[in-house]
């Protein structure tokens, strides 16, 4: 399933945050199924952005276990919240079924 992830950074020390990010990227290479996969633009860059100095978002595809792994790994430097993304056609179909 696809998700939008919202991150909220809790450290003022950018070196600590960057070190955590590098460690996670090394783990991603060694254990590719541990964390959800970032969705990419056609040019291969991840879909996401910093929205303020302490907040960011990314798009991911993964399992609930992978989402939990990433959330736990970022703690305490950041909190990550995941929201599922649904296809519009699926929402319309569910609405029709629920409102019969």
PyMOL commands that set and color helices and strands:
alter all, ss='L'
color gray80, all
select helices_A, chain A and resi 14-30+64-74+88-98
alter helices_A, ss='H'
color red, helices_A
select strands_A, chain A and resi 2-9+37-38+48-52+55-61+78-84
alter strands_A, ss='S'
color yellow, strands_A
deselect
rebuild
show_as cartoon
